[in-house]
Amino acid sequence: MDVLTQTVNYNPPPLSLSGDRHGLFSQYISMMMAKSQSQRPNTAYDAKRYLEAIKTSLEMEE
């Protein structure tokens, strides 16, 4: 029995978040979804630190 395996690459459109003038949140999501492990944070703690750092740059509406 032959099994056909197909890999599909999907690049979702960049996210746009109100108040993210520099596109940092979109970059964060791309980093988290990176195919190469070396491009992703090493630990959940590192991922959280990156997210906390960009949260301060977001201008959220109240």
C-alpha positions, 0 to 999 in steps of 0.5 A: 500500500502506497501512502501519499504524503503531502506537505502544505506550506501556509503563510497566513496574512500578517496580523494587524492589531490596533495600537501596534504601530511597529508590527511587533505583535505580528512579528511575535506570532511569526516567531512563535510559528517559525518552522525552525526551532532555532527561530522560536523561543527556547522556553515558555518563560522566554516566550512570555518575556518577549510578549511582556516586552512588546505589550509595553509598546502597544497603544491600547484604546480604553 
